Amino acid sequence: MDGETNGNQEATQGAEAQAQEQQQEGTSGTQEVTGNGGSTGTDYEKQIAERDEKIAALEAQVAEAAKTAEAAERLRGEVAEVKA
């Protein structure tokens, strides 16, 4: 059963790593916009709003992945009980 638990942890960690990677990509895009010196405050605010939306979506994906992993683990436990 440890292999199953480790697999779930790896899947959750993989989703979190992907979310962090995508978040970092979004951050670098913001740096490019603010670094050009010609962008207005409105452009900057728009970039921040888009980044915040993307972060929220990625966090929701991580939460959903965790729920799925928890549900799978619960079902594996039930299967193990029935087999015993």
C-alpha distance (Angstrom), angle and dihedral (degrees) to the residues before:
residue distance angle dihedral
M1 . . .
D2 3.80 . .
G3 3.79 89.1 .
E4 3.79 90.3 56.9
T5 3.79 92.8 48.4
N6 3.78 91.6 48.0
G7 3.79 90.2 49.5
N8 3.79 90.6 54.1
Q9 3.78 91.8 47.7
E10 3.79 90.7 49.4
A11 3.81 91.0 50.0
T12 3.80 91.5 50.1
Q13 3.79 91.8 45.6
G14 3.80 90.0 48.3
A15 3.81 90.8 53.5
E16 3.79 90.7 48.1
A17 3.81 91.7 48.6
Q18 3.80 90.2 50.1
A19 3.80 90.8 49.9
Q20 3.79 91.2 50.0
E21 3.80 91.2 48.0
Q22 3.79 91.8 50.7
Q23 3.79 90.3 45.9
Q24 3.80 90.4 53.1
E25 3.80 90.2 50.2
G26 3.79 89.3 53.8
T27 3.80 91.0 48.9
S28 3.81 92.9 52.9
G29 3.81 89.3 52.2
T30 3.78 89.7 55.1
Q31 3.78 90.9 50.5
E32 3.78 90.3 55.0
V33 3.79 92.4 52.4
T34 3.79 94.5 47.5
G35 3.79 92.3 43.5
N36 3.81 96.7 60.7
G37 3.81 93.8 73.6
G38 3.81 92.4 -144.4
S39 3.78 99.6 80.2
T40 3.77 118.9 105.8
G41 3.78 127.2 -129.5
T42 3.80 88.9 -104.8
D43 3.81 91.2 57.8
Y44 3.78 90.2 49.0
E45 3.80 92.1 49.2
K46 3.79 90.0 48.8
Q47 3.81 90.9 52.0
I48 3.80 91.3 49.2
A49 3.81 91.4 48.9
E50 3.82 91.1 49.9
R51 3.81 90.7 47.8
D52 3.81 91.3 49.6
E53 3.81 90.8 50.4
K54 3.79 90.9 49.7
I55 3.80 91.6 49.0
A56 3.81 90.9 50.4
A57 3.81 91.0 50.1
L58 3.80 91.9 49.1
E59 3.79 92.0 48.0
A60 3.81 88.8 51.6
Q61 3.82 89.3 51.9
V62 3.80 91.0 51.4
A63 3.81 90.7 49.0
E64 3.81 90.9 49.2
A65 3.81 91.4 49.3
A66 3.79 90.0 51.2
K67 3.82 91.0 50.8
T68 3.79 90.7 50.3
A69 3.80 91.6 49.4
E70 3.81 90.8 48.6
A71 3.81 92.0 49.5
A72 3.80 91.4 48.7
E73 3.80 91.0 50.2
R74 3.81 91.0 49.5
L75 3.80 90.9 51.4
R76 3.81 91.5 47.8
G77 3.79 88.1 53.3
E78 3.80 90.7 52.0
V79 3.81 91.0 49.0
A80 3.80 90.0 50.3
E81 3.82 90.4 50.9
V82 3.80 91.7 51.0
K83 3.80 91.4 48.1
A84 3.81 92.0 50.5
